[in-house]
Amino acid sequence: MKRRANENSWNTAQVLSEALPFIQRHAERTIVVKFGGNAMGDEELTQQFANDIVLLRQCGLRPVVVHGGGPQIGSMLKRLDIKSEFVDGLRVTDMETVGVAEMVLSGAINKSIVAAINQAGGRAVGFSGRDAGLITAEAVNADLGFTGHPIAVDPLVIHTLANARPGFIPVISPISGGKNGESFNVNADTAAGVIAGALNAARLMLLTDIEGVMDANKNLLTDLSIRDARGLIEDGTANGGMIPKLNTAIDAIEDGVEAVVILDGRRAHGLLVELFTDMGAGTLIR
């Protein structure tokens, strides 16, 4: 069934009237949500996000949150007077920088999201890709230092938490461990994608700062196939930060995720509209 065009006007009663079949469809299924962008820096939007995540769990879904924090890392590096540069959109991460990234991502940011979810009535547990061997990574290349990409995923810790009663909500920092015990700074979209694949998730939701994937005329594309997504990259329609998001979506689907959604994390209750109605709140890739 083709999704309806995204609608900016909707109300709670409308969502609730349509929600039950969708709740039943996703009950006991895993939904991996990558939380980042400007929404994560806004206290009100973060609490709204936390409320929605708790509601998903109360409706029988199994949400797993993976978060980024690039702007916050940049701000801390600036405060510490540590210079940082980017190559092809990835931060060059030396030993000093990866230490700051781990402090910010696995410390302040992770615990603030955990606190917001717990305040909303959930039972969140925060940890990183290093914990329990969740993500093993290696360097992308020598020039990028400790900027890593995943080479193995062991989701046992997530299964253990999600299957507990009452179920816990994992909140995961993308800092990952190397084979020799070192830390690697892994892109949060990439980390969310490989975790979703390892969990055979029903959905991977990539929350970003734009409405979704746009065509050449800047109109929102609500439905894409993998072939469509590759075509947008190849013909240059997709550019900049959208390219790694589409590549993450393609890889996740090929790894067993049923569908990936790229949506605006700043939109009020966008997660609920996407999952519990057929309106759609972004771009669905399947």
WOTA-V651370 format. One record per residue. N is the residue number from 1. RES is the residue in three letters. SS is DSSP state (H for helix, E for strand, - for the rest). PHI is phi in radians with two decimals (* if undefined). PSI is psi in whole degrees, 0 to 359 (none if undefined). Layout:
# WOTA-V651370
n=N res=RES ss=SS phi=PHI psi=PSI
n=N res=RES ss=SS phi=PHI psi=PSI
This chain:
# WOTA-V651370
n=1 res=MET ss=- phi=* psi=131
n=2 res=LYS ss=- phi=-1.33 psi=138
n=3 res=ARG ss=- phi=-1.22 psi=149
n=4 res=ARG ss=- phi=-1.24 psi=155
n=5 res=ALA ss=- phi=-1.03 psi=146
n=6 res=ASN ss=- phi=-1.02 psi=136
n=7 res=GLU ss=- phi=-2.04 psi=130
n=8 res=ASN ss=- phi=-1.38 psi=337
n=9 res=SER ss=- phi=-1.82 psi=117
n=10 res=TRP ss=- phi=-2.69 psi=162
n=11 res=ASN ss=- phi=-2.33 psi=166
n=12 res=THR ss=H phi=-1.05 psi=319
n=13 res=ALA ss=H phi=-1.07 psi=321
n=14 res=GLN ss=H phi=-1.12 psi=316
n=15 res=VAL ss=H phi=-1.10 psi=313
n=16 res=LEU ss=H phi=-1.13 psi=325
n=17 res=SER ss=H phi=-1.15 psi=334
n=18 res=GLU ss=H phi=-1.75 psi=352
n=19 res=ALA ss=H phi=-1.28 psi=323
n=20 res=LEU ss=H phi=-0.96 psi=312
n=21 res=PRO ss=H phi=-1.05 psi=325
n=22 res=PHE ss=H phi=-1.28 psi=322
n=23 res=ILE ss=H phi=-1.07 psi=315
n=24 res=GLN ss=H phi=-1.11 psi=323
n=25 res=ARG ss=H phi=-1.11 psi=321
n=26 res=HIS ss=H phi=-1.71 psi=0
n=27 res=ALA ss=- phi=-0.96 psi=133
n=28 res=GLU ss=- phi=1.15 psi=11
n=29 res=ARG ss=- phi=-1.69 psi=152
n=30 res=THR ss=E phi=-1.52 psi=133
n=31 res=ILE ss=E phi=-2.13 psi=115
n=32 res=VAL ss=E phi=-1.66 psi=127
n=33 res=VAL ss=E phi=-2.10 psi=120
n=34 res=LYS ss=E phi=-1.59 psi=118
n=35 res=PHE ss=E phi=-1.85 psi=126
n=36 res=GLY ss=- phi=-2.96 psi=196
n=37 res=GLY ss=H phi=1.29 psi=197
n=38 res=ASN ss=H phi=-1.15 psi=332
n=39 res=ALA ss=H phi=-1.04 psi=324
n=40 res=MET ss=H phi=-1.22 psi=337
n=41 res=GLY ss=H phi=-1.57 psi=0
n=42 res=ASP ss=- phi=-1.89 psi=119
n=43 res=GLU ss=H phi=-1.06 psi=319
n=44 res=GLU ss=H phi=-1.17 psi=317
n=45 res=LEU ss=H phi=-1.19 psi=325
n=46 res=THR ss=H phi=-1.11 psi=317
n=47 res=GLN ss=H phi=-1.19 psi=324
n=48 res=GLN ss=H phi=-1.11 psi=317
n=49 res=PHE ss=H phi=-1.03 psi=315
n=50 res=ALA ss=H phi=-1.06 psi=318
n=51 res=ASN ss=H phi=-1.05 psi=318
n=52 res=ASP ss=H phi=-1.17 psi=320
n=53 res=ILE ss=H phi=-1.10 psi=317
n=54 res=VAL ss=H phi=-1.10 psi=319
n=55 res=LEU ss=H phi=-1.09 psi=320
n=56 res=LEU ss=H phi=-1.02 psi=316
n=57 res=ARG ss=H phi=-1.15 psi=319
n=58 res=GLN ss=H phi=-1.15 psi=335
n=59 res=CYS ss=- phi=-1.51 psi=4
n=60 res=GLY ss=- phi=1.72 psi=358
n=61 res=LEU ss=- phi=-1.43 psi=167
n=62 res=ARG ss=E phi=-2.10 psi=86
n=63 res=PRO ss=E phi=-1.34 psi=140
n=64 res=VAL ss=E phi=-2.19 psi=124
n=65 res=VAL ss=E phi=-1.79 psi=129
n=66 res=VAL ss=E phi=-2.09 psi=132
n=67 res=HIS ss=E phi=-2.15 psi=155
n=68 res=GLY ss=- phi=-1.78 psi=209
n=69 res=GLY ss=- phi=2.79 psi=30
n=70 res=GLY ss=H phi=-0.94 psi=311
n=71 res=PRO ss=H phi=-1.06 psi=322
n=72 res=GLN ss=H phi=-1.19 psi=324
n=73 res=ILE ss=H phi=-1.12 psi=314
n=74 res=GLY ss=H phi=-1.03 psi=319
n=75 res=SER ss=H phi=-1.13 psi=318
n=76 res=MET ss=H phi=-1.19 psi=320
n=77 res=LEU ss=H phi=-1.07 psi=321
n=78 res=LYS ss=H phi=-1.14 psi=318
n=79 res=ARG ss=H phi=-1.10 psi=325
n=80 res=LEU ss=- phi=-1.55 psi=2
n=81 res=ASP ss=- phi=1.03 psi=44
n=82 res=ILE ss=- phi=-1.89 psi=121
n=83 res=LYS ss=- phi=-1.31 psi=143
n=84 res=SER ss=- phi=-2.43 psi=143
n=85 res=GLU ss=- phi=-2.37 psi=163
n=86 res=PHE ss=E phi=-2.09 psi=144
n=87 res=VAL ss=E phi=-2.22 psi=119
n=88 res=ASP ss=- phi=0.92 psi=40
n=89 res=GLY ss=- phi=1.44 psi=358
n=90 res=LEU ss=E phi=-1.91 psi=138
n=91 res=ARG ss=E phi=-1.26 psi=131
n=92 res=VAL ss=- phi=-1.25 psi=120
n=93 res=THR ss=E phi=-2.08 psi=101
n=94 res=ASP ss=- phi=-1.49 psi=183
n=95 res=MET ss=H phi=-1.05 psi=320
n=96 res=GLU ss=H phi=-1.19 psi=318
n=97 res=THR ss=H phi=-1.19 psi=320
n=98 res=VAL ss=H phi=-1.16 psi=329
n=99 res=GLY ss=H phi=-1.13 psi=318
n=100 res=VAL ss=H phi=-1.17 psi=317
n=101 res=ALA ss=H phi=-1.04 psi=318
n=102 res=GLU ss=H phi=-1.16 psi=320
n=103 res=MET ss=H phi=-1.07 psi=315
n=104 res=VAL ss=H phi=-1.28 psi=310
n=105 res=LEU ss=H phi=-1.25 psi=307
n=106 res=SER ss=H phi=-1.43 psi=347
n=107 res=GLY ss=H phi=-1.76 psi=264
n=108 res=ALA ss=H phi=-1.00 psi=310
n=109 res=ILE ss=H phi=-1.18 psi=311
n=110 res=ASN ss=H phi=-1.01 psi=315
n=111 res=LYS ss=H phi=-1.28 psi=332
n=112 res=SER ss=H phi=-1.22 psi=322
n=113 res=ILE ss=H phi=-1.21 psi=318
n=114 res=VAL ss=H phi=-1.00 psi=315
n=115 res=ALA ss=H phi=-1.10 psi=320
n=116 res=ALA ss=H phi=-1.13 psi=317
n=117 res=ILE ss=H phi=-1.16 psi=318
n=118 res=ASN ss=H phi=-1.14 psi=322
n=119 res=GLN ss=H phi=-1.12 psi=329
n=120 res=ALA ss=- phi=-1.40 psi=359
n=121 res=GLY ss=- phi=1.82 psi=6
n=122 res=GLY ss=- phi=-1.58 psi=181
n=123 res=ARG ss=- phi=-2.22 psi=83
n=124 res=ALA ss=E phi=-1.60 psi=146
n=125 res=VAL ss=E phi=-2.26 psi=125
n=126 res=GLY ss=E phi=-1.77 psi=138
n=127 res=PHE ss=E phi=-2.80 psi=180
n=128 res=SER ss=E phi=-2.09 psi=174
n=129 res=GLY ss=- phi=-1.08 psi=341
n=130 res=ARG ss=- phi=-1.30 psi=332
n=131 res=ASP ss=H phi=-1.28 psi=135
n=132 res=ALA ss=H phi=0.97 psi=24
n=133 res=GLY ss=H phi=1.12 psi=31
n=134 res=LEU ss=- phi=-1.01 psi=307
n=135 res=ILE ss=E phi=-2.22 psi=125
n=136 res=THR ss=E phi=-1.79 psi=132
n=137 res=ALA ss=E phi=-2.26 psi=165
n=138 res=GLU ss=E phi=-2.42 psi=168
n=139 res=ALA ss=E phi=-1.10 psi=139
n=140 res=VAL ss=- phi=-1.05 psi=311
n=141 res=ASN ss=- phi=-2.84 psi=169
n=142 res=ALA ss=H phi=-1.09 psi=328
n=143 res=ASP ss=H phi=-1.19 psi=335
n=144 res=LEU ss=H phi=-1.67 psi=2
n=145 res=GLY ss=E phi=1.10 psi=239
n=146 res=PHE ss=- phi=-1.65 psi=25
n=147 res=THR ss=E phi=-1.44 psi=120
n=148 res=GLY ss=E phi=-2.07 psi=170
n=149 res=HIS ss=E phi=-2.32 psi=147
n=150 res=PRO ss=E phi=-1.18 psi=142
n=151 res=ILE ss=E phi=-2.12 psi=346
n=152 res=ALA ss=E phi=-2.77 psi=148
n=153 res=VAL ss=E phi=-2.34 psi=131
n=154 res=ASP ss=- phi=-2.16 psi=99
n=155 res=PRO ss=- phi=-1.48 psi=17
n=156 res=LEU ss=H phi=-0.95 psi=317
n=157 res=VAL ss=H phi=-1.11 psi=325
n=158 res=ILE ss=H phi=-1.21 psi=315
n=159 res=HIS ss=H phi=-1.02 psi=318
n=160 res=THR ss=H phi=-1.08 psi=315
n=161 res=LEU ss=H phi=-1.23 psi=316
n=162 res=ALA ss=H phi=-1.19 psi=329
n=163 res=ASN ss=H phi=-1.50 psi=351
n=164 res=ALA ss=- phi=-1.19 psi=158
n=165 res=ARG ss=- phi=-2.16 psi=123
n=166 res=PRO ss=- phi=-1.21 psi=151
n=167 res=GLY ss=- phi=-1.18 psi=141
n=168 res=PHE ss=- phi=-1.61 psi=159
n=169 res=ILE ss=E phi=-1.93 psi=109
n=170 res=PRO ss=E phi=-1.23 psi=137
n=171 res=VAL ss=E phi=-2.18 psi=115
n=172 res=ILE ss=E phi=-2.06 psi=126
n=173 res=SER ss=E phi=-1.43 psi=141
n=174 res=PRO ss=- phi=-1.39 psi=1
n=175 res=ILE ss=E phi=-1.05 psi=126
n=176 res=SER ss=E phi=-2.17 psi=163
n=177 res=GLY ss=E phi=-1.73 psi=145
n=178 res=GLY ss=- phi=-1.61 psi=171
n=179 res=LYS ss=- phi=-1.11 psi=336
n=180 res=ASN ss=- phi=-1.85 psi=18
n=181 res=GLY ss=- phi=1.55 psi=0
n=182 res=GLU ss=- phi=-1.36 psi=166
n=183 res=SER ss=E phi=-1.77 psi=143
n=184 res=PHE ss=E phi=-2.21 psi=139
n=185 res=ASN ss=E phi=-1.56 psi=107
n=186 res=VAL ss=E phi=-1.77 psi=138
n=187 res=ASN ss=- phi=-0.95 psi=134
n=188 res=ALA ss=H phi=-1.15 psi=323
n=189 res=ASP ss=H phi=-1.06 psi=315
n=190 res=THR ss=H phi=-1.09 psi=315
n=191 res=ALA ss=H phi=-1.07 psi=316
n=192 res=ALA ss=H phi=-1.09 psi=321
n=193 res=GLY ss=H phi=-1.12 psi=315
n=194 res=VAL ss=H phi=-1.26 psi=328
n=195 res=ILE ss=H phi=-1.17 psi=316
n=196 res=ALA ss=H phi=-1.05 psi=319
n=197 res=GLY ss=H phi=-1.11 psi=317
n=198 res=ALA ss=H phi=-1.15 psi=333
n=199 res=LEU ss=- phi=-1.63 psi=358
n=200 res=ASN ss=- phi=0.87 psi=49
n=201 res=ALA ss=- phi=-1.13 psi=149
n=202 res=ALA ss=- phi=-1.24 psi=325
n=203 res=ARG ss=E phi=-2.51 psi=144
n=204 res=LEU ss=E phi=-2.01 psi=120
n=205 res=MET ss=E phi=-1.89 psi=116
n=206 res=LEU ss=E phi=-1.80 psi=103
n=207 res=LEU ss=E phi=-1.47 psi=127
n=208 res=THR ss=E phi=-2.38 psi=192
n=209 res=ASP ss=- phi=-1.81 psi=13
n=210 res=ILE ss=- phi=-2.27 psi=166
n=211 res=GLU ss=- phi=-1.13 psi=329
n=212 res=GLY ss=- phi=2.82 psi=206
n=213 res=VAL ss=- phi=-1.52 psi=131
n=214 res=MET ss=E phi=-1.85 psi=152
n=215 res=ASP ss=- phi=-1.49 psi=186
n=216 res=ALA ss=- phi=-1.11 psi=338
n=217 res=ASN ss=- phi=-1.72 psi=14
n=218 res=LYS ss=- phi=1.14 psi=29
n=219 res=ASN ss=- phi=-1.69 psi=142
n=220 res=LEU ss=E phi=-1.19 psi=132
n=221 res=LEU ss=- phi=-1.69 psi=116
n=222 res=THR ss=- phi=-1.52 psi=335
n=223 res=ASP ss=E phi=-2.36 psi=131
n=224 res=LEU ss=E phi=-2.40 psi=147
n=225 res=SER ss=- phi=-1.64 psi=170
n=226 res=ILE ss=H phi=-1.03 psi=320
n=227 res=ARG ss=H phi=-1.08 psi=318
n=228 res=ASP ss=H phi=-1.06 psi=315
n=229 res=ALA ss=H phi=-1.09 psi=316
n=230 res=ARG ss=H phi=-1.09 psi=321
n=231 res=GLY ss=H phi=-1.10 psi=321
n=232 res=LEU ss=H phi=-1.12 psi=325
n=233 res=ILE ss=H phi=-1.25 psi=314
n=234 res=GLU ss=H phi=-1.16 psi=324
n=235 res=ASP ss=- phi=-1.59 psi=3
n=236 res=GLY ss=- phi=1.51 psi=0
n=237 res=THR ss=- phi=-1.10 psi=316
n=238 res=ALA ss=- phi=-1.50 psi=132
n=239 res=ASN ss=- phi=-2.56 psi=173
n=240 res=GLY ss=- phi=1.02 psi=224
n=241 res=GLY ss=H phi=-1.20 psi=347
n=242 res=MET ss=H phi=-1.28 psi=332
n=243 res=ILE ss=H phi=-1.07 psi=308
n=244 res=PRO ss=H phi=-1.10 psi=330
n=245 res=LYS ss=H phi=-1.18 psi=317
n=246 res=LEU ss=H phi=-1.15 psi=320
n=247 res=ASN ss=H phi=-1.12 psi=320
n=248 res=THR ss=H phi=-1.06 psi=317
n=249 res=ALA ss=H phi=-1.07 psi=314
n=250 res=ILE ss=H phi=-1.07 psi=313
n=251 res=ASP ss=H phi=-1.09 psi=318
n=252 res=ALA ss=H phi=-1.11 psi=316
n=253 res=ILE ss=H phi=-1.13 psi=319
n=254 res=GLU ss=H phi=-1.16 psi=338
n=255 res=ASP ss=- phi=-1.56 psi=0
n=256 res=GLY ss=- phi=2.05 psi=357
n=257 res=VAL ss=- phi=-1.25 psi=136
n=258 res=GLU ss=- phi=-1.18 psi=318
n=259 res=ALA ss=E phi=-2.80 psi=156
n=260 res=VAL ss=E phi=-2.15 psi=140
n=261 res=VAL ss=E phi=-2.14 psi=129
n=262 res=ILE ss=E phi=-1.85 psi=119
n=263 res=LEU ss=E phi=-2.52 psi=167
n=264 res=ASP ss=E phi=-1.41 psi=114
n=265 res=GLY ss=- phi=-1.23 psi=348
n=266 res=ARG ss=- phi=-1.51 psi=349
n=267 res=ARG ss=- phi=-1.34 psi=131
n=268 res=ALA ss=- phi=-1.02 psi=123
n=269 res=HIS ss=- phi=0.99 psi=31
n=270 res=GLY ss=H phi=-1.01 psi=324
n=271 res=LEU ss=H phi=-1.03 psi=315
n=272 res=LEU ss=H phi=-1.20 psi=318
n=273 res=VAL ss=H phi=-1.08 psi=319
n=274 res=GLU ss=H phi=-1.17 psi=316
n=275 res=LEU ss=H phi=-1.48 psi=330
n=276 res=PHE ss=H phi=-1.94 psi=5
n=277 res=THR ss=- phi=-2.45 psi=171
n=278 res=ASP ss=- phi=-1.76 psi=15
n=279 res=MET ss=- phi=-1.18 psi=318
n=280 res=GLY ss=- phi=1.45 psi=148
n=281 res=ALA ss=- phi=-2.29 psi=19
n=282 res=GLY ss=E phi=3.10 psi=214
n=283 res=THR ss=E phi=-1.91 psi=122
n=284 res=LEU ss=E phi=-1.68 psi=127
n=285 res=ILE ss=E phi=-2.06 psi=127
n=286 res=ARG ss=- phi=-2.67 psi=none
